[in-house]
């Protein structure tokens, strides 16, 4: 999947708050990829990095996968084509949510 072009439907745009945890602010766009089912039985979740404004949909390249050791979910990291981030940069940008899980970042 790393290197694939996907379209993310954003249900938690940059600047929004989690619907069940109102203290969790989204500093990045976050959503799901229609038609790709994740291990939790829902559509595949994805963080969008490198887009600095709220969007409803975004087509980009999967640059990394965040594999959680204490959850069945994996999160994909999507960025504009040709834009890359180091593992450290990815970790910093998704820490707002990933701080609650033990995980590793796998990149290409």
C-alpha positions in Angstrom: 0.0 0.0 0.0 2.9 2.4 0.6 3.3 4.3 -2.7 -0.4 3.8 -3.7 -2.5 6.7 -4.7 -5.7 6.9 -2.6 -8.6 9.3 -2.0 -9.4 10.1 1.7 -12.9 11.2 2.7 -12.3 13.6 5.6 -14.7 13.3 8.5 -12.5 15.1 11.0 -11.0 18.2 9.2 -8.0 20.1 10.5 -9.2 22.4 13.3 -12.1 20.2 14.4 -12.5 18.2 17.6 -13.2 14.5 18.2 -16.9 13.8 18.4 -16.6 11.7 21.5 -13.6 13.3 23.1 -14.1 17.1 22.9 -10.7 17.8 24.3 -9.0 16.1 21.3 -8.1 18.7 18.7 -7.2 17.6 15.1 -4.2 19.5 13.9 -4.3 17.5 10.6 -7.1 16.3 8.3 -8.2 12.8 9.2 -10.6 10.5 7.5 -11.1 7.1 5.8 -10.6 5.5 2.4 -13.9 4.3 0.9 -13.9 0.6 -0.1 -10.8 -0.5 1.8 -11.7 -2.4 4.9 -9.5 -2.3 7.9 -9.0 -5.1 10.5 -11.6 -3.4 12.8 -14.3 -3.9 10.2 -14.5 -0.2 9.3 -13.1 1.6 6.3 -9.3 2.3 6.5 -8.5 5.4 8.5 -5.9 7.9 7.3 -4.0 10.9 8.4 -3.4 13.6 5.8 -0.1 15.4 6.2 1.2 18.4 4.1 -2.2 20.0 3.6 -2.5 23.1 5.8 -6.3 23.8 5.4 -9.4 21.9 6.2 -10.6 19.7 3.2 -13.5 17.4 2.6 -11.6 15.0 0.3 -8.0 14.6 -0.7 -6.2 12.4 -3.2 -2.6 11.7 -2.4 0.1 9.1 -1.9 0.4 6.6 1.1 3.8 7.5 2.5 3.7 5.4 5.7 1.6 3.0 7.9 1.3 3.4 11.6 1.0 -0.1 13.1 -0.5 -0.2 16.6 0.6 -3.0 18.8 -2.2 -2.6 21.3 -5.1 -2.1 18.8 -6.3 -3.9 15.8 -6.2 -0.8 13.7 -3.5 0.5 11.4 -3.5 4.1 10.3 -2.3 5.1 6.9 -0.4 8.4 6.4 -1.3 10.2 3.1 0.5 13.2 1.6 0.6 15.1 -1.6 2.5 13.3 -4.4 6.2 13.9 -4.1 6.0 15.2 -0.5 7.8 13.1 2.1 8.1 13.3 5.9 10.6 11.6 8.2 9.3 9.1 10.7 10.0 11.7 13.4 8.0 14.4 11.5 5.1 11.9 11.1 5.2 11.0 14.8 5.1 14.6 15.9 2.1 15.5 13.6 0.0 12.5 14.7 1.0 12.5 18.4 -2.3 14.2 19.4 -4.0 10.8 18.9 -1.2 8.2 18.7 0.1 9.1 22.1 -2.5 6.8 23.6 -1.2 3.7 21.7 2.0 1.7 21.4 2.9 1.9 17.7 5.6 1.9 15.0 5.8 3.9 11.8 6.6 2.0 8.7 7.6 4.0 5.7 8.8 3.2 2.2 
